[in-house]
Amino acid sequence: MENGHCPKILIVDDEKGLRIGTKRLLEGEGYSVETAENGYDGIKLGTTTEFDLAIIDLKMPDIDGIQVMKEILKVYPDSVCLIATGYASYETAIEAIKFGAFSYIPKPFTPEELFQKLSQGYSRRELILEKKKWKQEREERLLEVAFEKSRLNTIINSITDGLLVVNKNGEAVLYNPSALKYLSFDQIKIEEYIIDKLHPQIAELINKFLSSQKCEQKSFSSEVELKPNREFYVEATSSPVANPDGTLAGVVVVMKDITELKKIEFLKSQFVSMVSHELKAPIAAVYGYLKLFSDTSIHLSEEQKLNYLNRSQIRLDGLLKMVNDLLDISRMELKTVNKEIKEIDLHVIIKAIIELFQIEIKKKNISVNVKSSEMLPCLHADQDEISRLFTNLISNAIKYNKTNGSIDIIISSSGNYIILEIKDTGIGLKPAEKTKLFQEFFRAKNEKTKDISGTGLGLSIVKRIVDSYSGKLEVESEFNIGTSFKIFLPLRNRINNKEQKAGN
């Protein structure tokens, strides 16, 4: 590592494979790593030894990651904490950052993503220690910066937040490279009047002090969109700089990059809007049918009544399925699903699912072919989850298939995986649709799908189940030709062997 220093890292995660694998990966890069398998042990380690960086799982069985982080920061406030979280934890990720987390790492993460976050976190750690050392050595007044610039240049330039200082005349007297980057300036000339070149919101923050020429002991903050379409956001904070006699000498503006935080807030808002829209449509439809029944001026035939009742039932069935799917996603995200891991027979599960959909299969005259390798190893998993996984996939293969089409279900094994492939001769996907396939509420919209009902949550649940078993999911699809899903589920006994070897 740089300057011969070996960063000390604490990993707190209840997933053994991820914990051991990450430890080995980081030790191979020269980091000093200690691990804790639960929140209690994480607090014990993190409050007895000061670590440069801590990677903390958001959801653990005993103590959640935010509480672990709080306890560590109480004792060692200069430690840099990163929260490891699942894809859709928008609200909890925001909460973690507000309570002191430097950033978050979406799970599952690649080594490149991990190293990038650690590099950014360690840069922040070095800056904190440097600033602390500087403060301990000598309390500097801001007005001395102009005379001691050569000594402080390295520190100022290493600050990742944008820093700009102007005097009481609105002229620039100090800035760092981050300020140039954030403001999209090629250069800033010292003693140049700069207010009219700044973003209007930032200029307003400075003018609140310059217009009154009073050195009030307070600060002003504003969230500023420096690049459109949510590409770049900063939180700009202006504070006064006082002369020794208490009069205003100038204003300092600090710009903190909050782009990721704003993206999380936007995704959360978007998700809530989609849920609201998807719930509103079936409720409005059923309400409309009920109004027809209650309106005495409208005379409905028995056939019409039965038709409206059937339509209402279909709508309510879809609504109930959507609510159950949302609850499933929430439980998976919060890791509150209680799994009963045991040996399961995939042939029995698939046979039961095919029998469940016999009416739909016969309506479309679809041929279903199941092929399986001999001497197939047993899969250790939760039977309900695996049933839910294949129910969603087979249901889609039927709904989006053509009349007189076919479905091939192939079960095999290779290396450390059981491989399950489901091929259909259905509508298929266009290239643009494939990239959005596993997003919540996404459904392909074209002339062939407009009459097919669904919540748009099934494949999101499928991906979450596969991810929870550290499996893999591959999709091949061609519009008007068909779609093929290939699921790789790891064999438990071989995983255990790998963990035992890793422990040795």
Secondary structure, DSSP 8 states (H G I E B T S, - for coil): -GGG---EEEEE-S-HHHHHHHHHHHHTTT-EEEEESSHHHHHHHHHHS--SEEEEES--SSS-HHHHHHHHHHH-TTSEEEEEE-TT-HHHHHHHHHTT-SEEEESS--HHHHHHHHHHHHHHHHHHHHHHHHHHH----GGGTTTSHHHHHHHHHH-SSEEEEEETTSBEEEE-HHHHHHHT-S---TT-B-GGGS-HHHHHHHHHHHTTT---S--EEEEEEEETTTTEEEEEEEEEEE-TTSSEEEEEEEEEE-HHHHHHHHHHHHHHHHHHHHHHHHHHHHHHHHHHHH-TTS---HHHHHHHHHHHHHHHHHHHHHHHHHHHHHHHHHT-----EEEE-HHHHHHHHHHHTHHHHHHHT-EEEEEE-SS---EEEEHHHHHHHHHHHHHHHHHTS-TT-EEEEEEEEETTEEEEEEEE-S----HHHHTTTTSTT----STTTTT----S-HHHHHHHHHHHTT-EEEEEEETTTEEEEEEEEE-HHHHHHHHHHHH-
